[in-house]
Amino acid sequence: MYLSMAEICILATYILYETGAHRVFSICIGRQMKQKMGVNKEFSRLAGCTSCAVGIASDYQNWYIAIVRNNTEKTSYHKLRALGYEVFLPIQEEVSIWKDGRKKKRDRILLPGLLFIHLTEKQRKEVVVLPYINKFMVNHAGAVNSNNRHPIAIVPTEQVEGLKFMLGDKSSTVNIEPLNLKTGDKVRIIRGNLRGLEGNVYQNSSGNSYIVIRLENLCCASVRVSLEEVAFV
């Protein structure tokens, strides 16, 4: 069962709120989810989901979303990599300019408190007991089983790869946006460093055009493009 990205945003926002990290510039709640589920009620329900996950009977690897404590994302990432797991932590380098003109580089974590891990179900059960992993995100939109447990959330591989590709172009700033955007035609970038990337085009209130990669209803990653650089798919 695939988890909607809007639900991931809701849970991630809750985690940031409870830990006092109110900088939710990169975690947003979709308007439709707020209207449909009720934010406060959904926060309470998602917060207690530590042991309500249904396993996935499969030997295939899927992209799961692990929840870790804020400010431990990099440490957890390196520990998992050292154990041989494939892990993705969405990070983009930013340059800050001080008042005296000096420049300082820093890494911006796009989805605080979350790690994407490529695992089989057996591996997931091994990882979830590690002391630095709080739990795996579950899909509350999925049907519960006889034990009233929800399915584990899975993010499609092509969406993870799309975000990786987008972050690989250091010349373009990637923004995480809520899913209350009006999307247009599906397009493919045909020029520049991001040539071959597919997504949907939208325009903001200023008339600027962006190409958007959706992460299964959780959120959107976007980069600004010129419409001359894209072609219809």
Secondary structure in CASP SS format (residue, H / E / C, confidence):
PFRMAT SS
TARGET T0000
AUTHOR 0000-0000-0000
METHOD secondary structure of the structure
MODEL  1
M C 1.00
Y E 1.00
L C 1.00
S C 1.00
M H 1.00
A H 1.00
E H 1.00
I H 1.00
C H 1.00
I H 1.00
L H 1.00
A H 1.00
T H 1.00
Y H 1.00
I H 1.00
L H 1.00
Y H 1.00
E H 1.00
T C 1.00
G C 1.00
A C 1.00
H C 1.00
R C 1.00
V C 1.00
F C 1.00
S C 1.00
I C 1.00
C C 1.00
I C 1.00
G C 1.00
R H 1.00
Q H 1.00
M H 1.00
K H 1.00
Q H 1.00
K H 1.00
M H 1.00
G C 1.00
V H 1.00
N H 1.00
K H 1.00
E H 1.00
F H 1.00
S H 1.00
R H 1.00
L H 1.00
A H 1.00
G C 1.00
C C 1.00
T C 1.00
S C 1.00
C C 1.00
A E 1.00
V E 1.00
G C 1.00
I C 1.00
A C 1.00
S C 1.00
D C 1.00
Y C 1.00
Q C 1.00
N E 1.00
W E 1.00
Y E 1.00
I E 1.00
A E 1.00
I E 1.00
V C 1.00
R C 1.00
N C 1.00
N C 1.00
T C 1.00
E H 1.00
K H 1.00
T H 1.00
S H 1.00
Y H 1.00
H H 1.00
K H 1.00
L H 1.00
R H 1.00
A H 1.00
L C 1.00
G C 1.00
Y C 1.00
E E 1.00
V E 1.00
F E 1.00
L C 1.00
P C 1.00
I E 1.00
Q E 1.00
E E 1.00
E E 1.00
V E 1.00
S E 1.00
I E 1.00
W C 1.00
K C 1.00
D C 1.00
G C 1.00
R C 1.00
K E 1.00
K E 1.00
K E 1.00
R E 1.00
D E 1.00
R E 1.00
I E 1.00
L C 1.00
L C 1.00
P C 1.00
G C 1.00
L E 1.00
L E 1.00
F E 1.00
I E 1.00
H E 1.00
L E 1.00
T C 1.00
E H 1.00
K H 1.00
Q H 1.00
R H 1.00
K H 1.00
E H 1.00
V H 1.00
V C 1.00
V C 1.00
L C 1.00
P C 1.00
Y C 1.00
I C 1.00
N C 1.00
K E 1.00
F E 1.00
M C 1.00
V E 1.00
N C 1.00
H C 1.00
A C 1.00
G C 1.00
A C 1.00
V C 1.00
N C 1.00
S C 1.00
N C 1.00
N C 1.00
R C 1.00
H E 1.00
P E 1.00
I E 1.00
A C 1.00
I E 1.00
V E 1.00
P C 1.00
T H 1.00
E H 1.00
Q H 1.00
V H 1.00
E H 1.00
G H 1.00
L H 1.00
K H 1.00
F H 1.00
M H 1.00
L H 1.00
G H 1.00
D C 1.00
K C 1.00
S C 1.00
S C 1.00
T C 1.00
V C 1.00
N E 1.00
I E 1.00
E E 1.00
P C 1.00
L C 1.00
N C 1.00
L C 1.00
K C 1.00
T C 1.00
G C 1.00
D C 1.00
K E 1.00
V E 1.00
R E 1.00
I E 1.00
I C 1.00
R C 1.00
G C 1.00
N C 1.00
L C 1.00
R C 1.00
G C 1.00
L C 1.00
E E 1.00
G E 1.00
N E 1.00
V E 1.00
Y E 1.00
Q E 1.00
N C 1.00
S C 1.00
S C 1.00
G C 1.00
N C 1.00
S E 1.00
Y E 1.00
I E 1.00
V E 1.00
I E 1.00
R E 1.00
L C 1.00
E C 1.00
N E 1.00
L C 1.00
C C 1.00
C E 1.00
A E 1.00
S E 1.00
V E 1.00
R E 1.00
V C 1.00
S C 1.00
L H 1.00
E H 1.00
E H 1.00
V E 1.00
A E 1.00
F E 1.00
V C 1.00
END
